[in-house]
Amino acid sequence: MKASLRHFRIFVATAETGQVSKAATILFTSQPVITEAIKALEAEIGVKLFERHAKGVTLTSEGTVFLRHARSVLTAAAEAMRAPHQVRHDMTGTLKLACTHTVAGYYLPMLLARFKRKFAGIRVELFELTRTKIEACLISGEIELALCLTSPLEHLDQIDTDVLTRSKRRLWLSTSHPLLEHKRVTLRDVESEPYIMLTVDDAEQTTMRYWEAVGLRPNVTFRTTSIEAIRNLVAENLGVTMLSDMVYRSWSLDNTRLEALTLGDAVPSMDIGLAWKRDSELGRCARAFVDACRATKQIVE
């Protein structure tokens, strides 16, 4: 069997919905077709992509890595079909684009590279700003467009958003951690564990919201702005954390493996999207960027 775009679409739909039945509905096919396609894909690649359980499926570490590439394949294929109609090297101008720290490191580069290939004449001025500064600059008109985490935004009466991707939050822990032996892990199980808190991009405020929603608090032993520091500490079994699949890597900088576990509790995803001032008329360059971003959109609404 040679993997086709059909297999990639089935895999991505299943990964994003977490259920074979939902993937089948979205793709207008049957559950057995989805199941057989995933089995064939796993056999072709030689790794297990999903863990099966009563409520559906979750990605393995290898599946998480494959998902990023599968999305890129589907995006590239879609772009190839649109390319003859959308290449606009003749458009010129300047786009002032703001982004937050996490977006700048883990989401923006590939998106921006695709945009520059289509619109080589548009100069993009990038600004890495905090969420509060982004909101202020959008409202004042200093910045026309932003790419940021949308859930922490406070002035939604003055700012419009369009979510481009949702990244599932999971529990990071070392490969020897006892919680890996549990059939079901909840926030209550994690509450007594030493917790490493990421503080950049409103991460702490977001984390505390879903902990407090179930009447619990994490046992925070260290706060840091460094995702790589967290990765190393977790891999060495010095604590656990809850972060999104977008920033997850299965190996630390010290080449020590770590795991990501889906919790039984409802934990919100990390949503990244576009933001602009409500009722404002975006310029040609900004509209071109919005269209390019929407063309890569791979989420299930």
Backbone hydrogen bonds, N-H to C=O, Kabsch-Sander energy under -0.5 kcal/mol:
donor,donor_aa,acceptor,acceptor_aa,energy
3,A,1,M,-0.5
8,F,4,S,-1.8
9,R,5,L,-2.7
10,I,6,R,-2.4
11,F,7,H,-2.6
12,V,8,F,-2.6
13,A,9,R,-2.5
14,T,10,I,-2.2
15,A,11,F,-2.6
16,E,12,V,-2.5
17,T,13,A,-1.7
18,G,14,T,-2.4
23,A,19,Q,-2.0
24,A,20,V,-2.3
25,T,21,S,-1.9
26,I,22,K,-2.5
27,L,23,A,-2.1
28,F,25,T,-0.9
29,T,24,A,-2.6
34,I,30,S,-1.7
35,T,31,Q,-2.8
36,E,32,P,-2.6
37,A,33,V,-2.1
38,I,34,I,-2.2
39,K,35,T,-2.3
40,A,36,E,-2.5
41,L,37,A,-2.2
42,E,38,I,-2.7
43,A,39,K,-2.2
44,E,40,A,-2.3
45,I,41,L,-2.5
46,G,42,E,-2.7
47,V,42,E,-0.8
49,L,47,V,-0.5
51,E,58,T,-3.4
52,R,50,F,-0.5
53,H,56,G,-2.7
56,G,53,H,-1.3
57,V,18,G,-2.5
58,T,51,E,-2.0
60,T,49,L,-2.1
64,T,60,T,-2.1
65,V,61,S,-1.7
66,F,62,E,-2.4
67,L,63,G,-2.2
68,R,64,T,-1.3
69,H,65,V,-1.3
70,A,66,F,-3.0
71,R,67,L,-2.5
72,S,68,R,-1.5
73,V,69,H,-2.3
74,L,70,A,-2.3
75,T,71,R,-2.5
76,A,72,S,-2.7
77,A,73,V,-2.3
78,A,74,L,-2.3
79,E,75,T,-2.6
80,A,76,A,-2.2
81,M,77,A,-1.6
82,R,78,A,-1.6
83,A,79,E,-2.3
85,H,82,R,-1.9
86,Q,82,R,-1.3
86,Q,83,A,-0.6
87,V,83,A,-1.8
88,R,118,K,-1.6
91,M,88,R,-1.3
93,G,121,G,-1.1
95,L,123,R,-2.8
97,L,95,L,-0.8
97,L,125,E,-2.9
98,A,145,L,-2.1
99,C,127,F,-2.5
100,T,147,L,-1.0
104,A,100,T,-2.5
105,G,101,H,-1.5
106,Y,102,T,-2.4
107,Y,103,V,-2.0
108,L,103,V,-3.0
111,L,107,Y,-1.0
112,L,108,L,-3.1
113,A,109,P,-2.2
114,R,110,M,-2.0
115,F,111,L,-1.9
116,K,112,L,-2.5
117,R,113,A,-1.5
118,K,114,R,-1.3
119,F,115,F,-2.9
122,I,119,F,-1.7
123,R,93,G,-3.1
123,R,121,G,-0.6
124,V,122,I,-0.5
125,E,95,L,-3.0
125,E,123,R,-0.6
126,L,124,V,-0.7
127,F,97,L,-2.0
129,L,99,C,-2.4
129,L,127,F,-0.7
134,I,130,T,-2.5
135,E,131,R,-2.3
136,A,132,T,-2.0
137,C,133,K,-2.6
138,L,134,I,-2.5
139,I,135,E,-2.3
140,S,136,A,-2.1
141,G,137,C,-1.1
142,E,137,C,-1.1
143,I,137,C,-1.6
144,E,96,K,-0.7
145,L,96,K,-1.2
146,A,275,A,-2.0
147,L,98,A,-2.6
148,C,146,A,-0.5
148,C,273,G,-2.4
150,T,271,D,-2.0
151,S,271,D,-0.5
153,L,150,T,-1.2
156,L,154,E,-0.8
158,Q,155,H,-1.9
159,I,155,H,-1.0
160,D,276,W,-2.7
162,D,274,L,-1.8
164,L,272,I,-2.7
165,T,272,I,-1.9
167,S,270,M,-2.6
168,K,166,R,-0.5
170,R,243,L,-2.7
171,L,261,L,-3.1
172,W,170,R,-0.5
172,W,241,T,-3.2
173,L,259,E,-2.1
175,T,257,R,-0.7
177,H,174,S,-1.5
180,L,177,H,-1.7
181,E,178,P,-1.9
182,H,179,L,-1.3
189,D,186,T,-0.5
190,V,186,T,-1.2
191,E,187,L,-1.5
193,E,190,V,-1.8
195,Y,219,N,-3.0
196,I,240,V,-3.0
197,M,195,Y,-0.6
197,M,222,F,-2.9
198,L,196,I,-0.5
199,T,224,T,-2.2
202,D,199,T,-0.5
203,A,200,V,-1.5
206,T,202,D,-2.4
207,T,203,A,-2.5
208,M,204,E,-2.6
209,R,205,Q,-1.6
210,Y,206,T,-1.4
211,W,207,T,-1.7
212,E,208,M,-2.9
213,A,209,R,-1.4
214,V,211,W,-1.3
215,G,212,E,-1.5
216,L,211,W,-2.1
219,N,193,E,-0.6
220,V,218,P,-1.5
221,T,195,Y,-2.5
222,F,195,Y,-1.2
224,T,197,M,-2.4
227,I,225,T,-0.6
230,I,226,S,-1.7
231,R,227,I,-2.6
232,N,228,E,-2.2
233,L,229,A,-2.5
234,V,230,I,-2.8
235,A,231,R,-2.2
236,E,232,N,-1.7
237,N,234,V,-2.0
238,L,233,L,-2.7
240,V,194,P,-2.4
241,T,172,W,-1.4
243,L,170,R,-1.8
243,L,241,T,-0.5
245,D,168,K,-2.3
247,V,244,S,-0.9
248,Y,244,S,-0.6
252,S,256,T,-2.5
255,N,252,S,-1.9
258,L,250,S,-2.1
259,E,173,L,-3.2
261,L,171,L,-3.0
264,G,185,V,-3.3
267,V,265,D,-0.8
270,M,167,S,-3.3
271,D,269,S,-0.7
272,I,165,T,-2.4
273,G,148,C,-2.6
274,L,162,D,-2.2
275,A,146,A,-2.1
276,W,160,D,-2.0
278,R,158,Q,-3.0
280,S,277,K,-1.7
282,L,280,S,-0.8
287,R,283,G,-2.7
288,A,284,R,-2.2
289,F,285,C,-1.9
290,V,286,A,-2.6
291,D,287,R,-2.5
292,A,288,A,-2.1
293,C,289,F,-2.5
294,R,290,V,-2.5
295,A,291,D,-1.7
296,T,292,A,-0.6
296,T,293,C,-1.2
297,K,294,R,-1.0
298,Q,164,L,-1.0
301,E,299,I,-0.6
